[in-house]
Amino acid sequence: MVDAPLTLGIDLGTSGTRACVVDAAGRAVAWGKAPGAALHEPRPGWREQRPTDWWDSLRAAVTALPAAARRRVAALAVDGTSGTVLLADGAGRPCSPALRYDDRRATAEAAAIARAAPAGSGAHGASSGLAKLLWLRARHRQGAALALTQADWINGRLTGHWGRSDENNALKLGYDPLARRWPDWLATLDLPREWLPAVQPPGTPLGPLADGAAAALGLPATARVAAGTTDSIAAFLATGADTPGDAVTSLGSTLAIKLVAGRPVFDPAGGVYSHRLWSHWLAGGASNSGGAVLRRYFSDAELAELSARIDPERDSGLDYYPLPGPGERFPVADPDLPPRLDPRPADSVRFLHGLLEGMARIERRGYQRLAALGAPWPRQVLTVGGGAANPAWRRLRERILGCPVRRARHGEAAYGAALLARRALGGHSRP
């Protein structure tokens, strides 16, 4: 009897690299992990990495998988951090450091993009991949032939073919997901058109593994590589959300929402973007509120003990806007918005109740913002991240949102990338 083929997903996350092998029934059969690439900060606000460190981390995570599982991998897909970019020569050799998604140096370039790009472009802001590429172009142009995102560079190493990207990672480079092409306004920014990658939908087969990559990873040379996606969209795919109105809220250090919509909605100035995902669109935004605020006041044990004493059917009577510091992205776009955490009651249970309630109202306001732009109201919200395990918070959110709130069975980006890899075999990964 021939063993059924497996698919492999690789998540190049901020804190490390994870690999997940999934069988045809959607069961995760093996996991591997490794520390992520080292972060270099030569100046305040500058965040750099070496692309070769990404490859070393990926190789360590994949080879940590059982050899028996690796031998059965028929297809694989990689997700990367959105907005992480570098310049490379025609053979994929880096000509610059990789500027990470949270690098903030390209403010002058962002101003130039603001003058050239339409309001709905995903390329606005100093954190966009395009702003970082313009900064690199002015300083690392010699020998450069390719503008690549993190996932693009890794896929080049995997296949031996360069200059290809996916519609999700290309969004912050200025790619137009409506017209499905690079827009004409990019020509005004002196970015060579030939540097820009060919863009395909996530999951599009890119070809088999290169011999050297297959040998280094212990994978079959026949394994197909699929065009990848961003880490947040891979995590969304992992939940199984696939119908307009299906929403996913990630309750990690920050609070991020995504919603399946039948048409795109955009408000980059307000922190709203839409990614094309085959026949649907994925609209969303991210708040600075979230678990980072809770950890300033409570340990994990305290959160569990105090949450169990909250009555989620009642209001706390507090009107908080919990932020870790001044500044908010979404649903309010205000870099100077102060946290609102007063008055603080002596009762820790009531204080935590007010914090969780404030975050639930931010979540509701986020979905209201998407609805005002034309997206559907959530028919259900699936929850991932550390906060998903808090039953009092889940019920409180359900009451405030007015729709079912459920903990997603899966939320790991590596698992979602493994589902995405099925498309290279002719299967579906939803939506």
CORUR-V27714 format. One record per residue. N is the residue number from 0. RES is the residue in three letters. OMEGA is omega in whole degrees, -180 to 180 (* if undefined). Layout:
<<N | RES | OMEGA> <N | RES | OMEGA>>
This chain:
<<0 | MET | -180> <1 | VAL | 178> <2 | ASP | 179> <3 | ALA | -179> <4 | PRO | 178> <5 | LEU | 174> <6 | THR | -175> <7 | LEU | 173> <8 | GLY | -179> <9 | ILE | -179> <10 | ASP | 176> <11 | LEU | -174> <12 | GLY | -179> <13 | THR | -174> <14 | SER | -179> <15 | GLY | 179> <16 | THR | 179> <17 | ARG | 177> <18 | ALA | -179> <19 | CYS | 176> <20 | VAL | -175> <21 | VAL | 178> <22 | ASP | -175> <23 | ALA | 179> <24 | ALA | 180> <25 | GLY | 179> <26 | ARG | 174> <27 | ALA | -175> <28 | VAL | 179> <29 | ALA | 178> <30 | TRP | 172> <31 | GLY | 179> <32 | LYS | 180> <33 | ALA | 175> <34 | PRO | -179> <35 | GLY | 178> <36 | ALA | 178> <37 | ALA | 178> <38 | LEU | 178> <39 | HIS | -179> <40 | GLU | -176> <41 | PRO | 176> <42 | ARG | 177> <43 | PRO | 180> <44 | GLY | 179> <45 | TRP | -179> <46 | ARG | -175> <47 | GLU | 172> <48 | GLN | 174> <49 | ARG | 179> <50 | PRO | 179> <51 | THR | 176> <52 | ASP | 175> <53 | TRP | -178> <54 | TRP | 179> <55 | ASP | 179> <56 | SER | 179> <57 | LEU | -179> <58 | ARG | 180> <59 | ALA | -179> <60 | ALA | -178> <61 | VAL | -178> <62 | THR | 172> <63 | ALA | 176> <64 | LEU | 176> <65 | PRO | -179> <66 | ALA | -179> <67 | ALA | 178> <68 | ALA | -180> <69 | ARG | -178> <70 | ARG | -177> <71 | ARG | -179> <72 | VAL | 179> <73 | ALA | -180> <74 | ALA | 179> <75 | LEU | 177> <76 | ALA | -177> <77 | VAL | 169> <78 | ASP | -180> <79 | GLY | 179> <80 | THR | -176> <81 | SER | 178> <82 | GLY | 176> <83 | THR | -170> <84 | VAL | 175> <85 | LEU | 169> <86 | LEU | 180> <87 | ALA | 175> <88 | ASP | -175> <89 | GLY | 178> <90 | ALA | 177> <91 | GLY | 179> <92 | ARG | -177> <93 | PRO | 174> <94 | CYS | -177> <95 | SER | 167> <96 | PRO | 172> <97 | ALA | 176> <98 | LEU | -174> <99 | ARG | -176> <100 | TYR | -176> <101 | ASP | 174> <102 | ASP | -172> <103 | ARG | -173> <104 | ARG | -167> <105 | ALA | -177> <106 | THR | 179> <107 | ALA | 178> <108 | GLU | 177> <109 | ALA | 178> <110 | ALA | 178> <111 | ALA | 177> <112 | ILE | -179> <113 | ALA | 179> <114 | ARG | -174> <115 | ALA | -169> <116 | ALA | 173> <117 | PRO | -175> <118 | ALA | -176> <119 | GLY | -177> <120 | SER | 175> <121 | GLY | -175> <122 | ALA | -177> <123 | HIS | 174> <124 | GLY | -178> <125 | ALA | 179> <126 | SER | -178> <127 | SER | 177> <128 | GLY | -178> <129 | LEU | 179> <130 | ALA | 179> <131 | LYS | 179> <132 | LEU | 178> <133 | LEU | 177> <134 | TRP | 180> <135 | LEU | -180> <136 | ARG | -177> <137 | ALA | -172> <138 | ARG | -176> <139 | HIS | -173> <140 | ARG | -173> <141 | GLN | 179> <142 | GLY | -176> <143 | ALA | 177> <144 | ALA | -175> <145 | LEU | 170> <146 | ALA | -170> <147 | LEU | 169> <148 | THR | 179> <149 | GLN | -179> <150 | ALA | 179> <151 | ASP | -177> <152 | TRP | 179> <153 | ILE | 179> <154 | ASN | 174> <155 | GLY | 177> <156 | ARG | -178> <157 | LEU | -172> <158 | THR | -173> <159 | GLY | 179> <160 | HIS | -171> <161 | TRP | 174> <162 | GLY | 177> <163 | ARG | -179> <164 | SER | 177> <165 | ASP | -173> <166 | GLU | -179> <167 | ASN | 179> <168 | ASN | -178> <169 | ALA | -174> <170 | LEU | -177> <171 | LYS | 171> <172 | LEU | -180> <173 | GLY | 179> <174 | TYR | -180> <175 | ASP | -177> <176 | PRO | 177> <177 | LEU | 180> <178 | ALA | -178> <179 | ARG | 177> <180 | ARG | 173> <181 | TRP | -174> <182 | PRO | -178> <183 | ASP | -176> <184 | TRP | 178> <185 | LEU | -179> <186 | ALA | -179> <187 | THR | -175> <188 | LEU | 178> <189 | ASP | 172> <190 | LEU | -175> <191 | PRO | -178> <192 | ARG | -177> <193 | GLU | 176> <194 | TRP | -172> <195 | LEU | -176> <196 | PRO | 167> <197 | ALA | -171> <198 | VAL | -179> <199 | GLN | 177> <200 | PRO | 175> <201 | PRO | 179> <202 | GLY | 178> <203 | THR | 179> <204 | PRO | 178> <205 | LEU | -178> <206 | GLY | -180> <207 | PRO | 174> <208 | LEU | 171> <209 | ALA | -176> <210 | ASP | -178> <211 | GLY | 179> <212 | ALA | 180> <213 | ALA | -180> <214 | ALA | -178> <215 | ALA | -175> <216 | LEU | -178> <217 | GLY | -180> <218 | LEU | 178> <219 | PRO | 178> <220 | ALA | 179> <221 | THR | -178> <222 | ALA | -178> <223 | ARG | 177> <224 | VAL | 179> <225 | ALA | 172> <226 | ALA | -172> <227 | GLY | -178> <228 | THR | 176> <229 | THR | -179> <230 | ASP | -178> <231 | SER | 179> <232 | ILE | 174> <233 | ALA | 177> <234 | ALA | 176> <235 | PHE | 179> <236 | LEU | -179> <237 | ALA | -176> <238 | THR | -176> <239 | GLY | 176> <240 | ALA | -173> <241 | ASP | -175> <242 | THR | 176> <243 | PRO | -175> <244 | GLY | 173> <245 | ASP | -178> <246 | ALA | 176> <247 | VAL | 173> <248 | THR | 176> <249 | SER | -179> <250 | LEU | 176> <251 | GLY | 176> <252 | SER | 173> <253 | THR | -178> <254 | LEU | -178> <255 | ALA | 179> <256 | ILE | 174> <257 | LYS | -173> <258 | LEU | 175> <259 | VAL | -178> <260 | ALA | 179> <261 | GLY | 178> <262 | ARG | -177> <263 | PRO | 170> <264 | VAL | -177> <265 | PHE | 169> <266 | ASP | -176> <267 | PRO | 178> <268 | ALA | 179> <269 | GLY | 177> <270 | GLY | -178> <271 | VAL | 176> <272 | TYR | 174> <273 | SER | 174> <274 | HIS | 173> <275 | ARG | 178> <276 | LEU | -179> <277 | TRP | -176> <278 | SER | -179> <279 | HIS | 176> <280 | TRP | 179> <281 | LEU | -178> <282 | ALA | 179> <283 | GLY | 179> <284 | GLY | -177> <285 | ALA | 177> <286 | SER | 173> <287 | ASN | 176> <288 | SER | 178> <289 | GLY | -173> <290 | GLY | 179> <291 | ALA | 177> <292 | VAL | -178> <293 | LEU | -176> <294 | ARG | 174> <295 | ARG | -173> <296 | TYR | -171> <297 | PHE | 170> <298 | SER | 178> <299 | ASP | -179> <300 | ALA | 179> <301 | GLU | 178> <302 | LEU | -180> <303 | ALA | -176> <304 | GLU | -178> <305 | LEU | 180> <306 | SER | -179> <307 | ALA | -179> <308 | ARG | 178> <309 | ILE | 171> <310 | ASP | -174> <311 | PRO | 180> <312 | GLU | -177> <313 | ARG | 174> <314 | ASP | 178> <315 | SER | -174> <316 | GLY | -179> <317 | LEU | -178> <318 | ASP | -176> <319 | TYR | 165> <320 | TYR | -171> <321 | PRO | 175> <322 | LEU | 179> <323 | PRO | 180> <324 | GLY | 180> <325 | PRO | 175> <326 | GLY | 179> <327 | GLU | -178> <328 | ARG | -171> <329 | PHE | 6> <330 | PRO | 174> <331 | VAL | 178> <332 | ALA | -177> <333 | ASP | -177> <334 | PRO | -178> <335 | ASP | -177> <336 | LEU | -179> <337 | PRO | 172> <338 | PRO | 175> <339 | ARG | -174> <340 | LEU | 178> <341 | ASP | -3> <342 | PRO | 177> <343 | ARG | 180> <344 | PRO | 177> <345 | ALA | -179> <346 | ASP | -178> <347 | SER | 179> <348 | VAL | -180> <349 | ARG | 178> <350 | PHE | 178> <351 | LEU | 177> <352 | HIS | 180> <353 | GLY | 178> <354 | LEU | -179> <355 | LEU | 179> <356 | GLU | 178> <357 | GLY | 178> <358 | MET | 177> <359 | ALA | 178> <360 | ARG | 174> <361 | ILE | 178> <362 | GLU | 179> <363 | ARG | -180> <364 | ARG | 177> <365 | GLY | 179> <366 | TYR | 175> <367 | GLN | 179> <368 | ARG | 178> <369 | LEU | 179> <370 | ALA | 179> <371 | ALA | 179> <372 | LEU | 176> <373 | GLY | 177> <374 | ALA | 178> <375 | PRO | 171> <376 | TRP | -178> <377 | PRO | 171> <378 | ARG | 172> <379 | GLN | 177> <380 | VAL | 173> <381 | LEU | -173> <382 | THR | 175> <383 | VAL | -179> <384 | GLY | -176> <385 | GLY | -179> <386 | GLY | -178> <387 | ALA | -176> <388 | ALA | -177> <389 | ASN | -174> <390 | PRO | 179> <391 | ALA | 179> <392 | TRP | 179> <393 | ARG | -179> <394 | ARG | 177> <395 | LEU | 179> <396 | ARG | 179> <397 | GLU | 179> <398 | ARG | -176> <399 | ILE | 180> <400 | LEU | 180> <401 | GLY | 177> <402 | CYS | 179> <403 | PRO | 176> <404 | VAL | -176> <405 | ARG | 174> <406 | ARG | 180> <407 | ALA | 179> <408 | ARG | 180> <409 | HIS | 177> <410 | GLY | -179> <411 | GLU | 180> <412 | ALA | 180> <413 | ALA | 177> <414 | TYR | 178> <415 | GLY | 177> <416 | ALA | 177> <417 | ALA | 175> <418 | LEU | 179> <419 | LEU | -179> <420 | ALA | 179> <421 | ARG | -177> <422 | ARG | 177> <423 | ALA | 178> <424 | LEU | 180> <425 | GLY | 178> <426 | GLY | -178> <427 | HIS | 179> <428 | SER | -179> <429 | ARG | -2> <430 | PRO | *>>
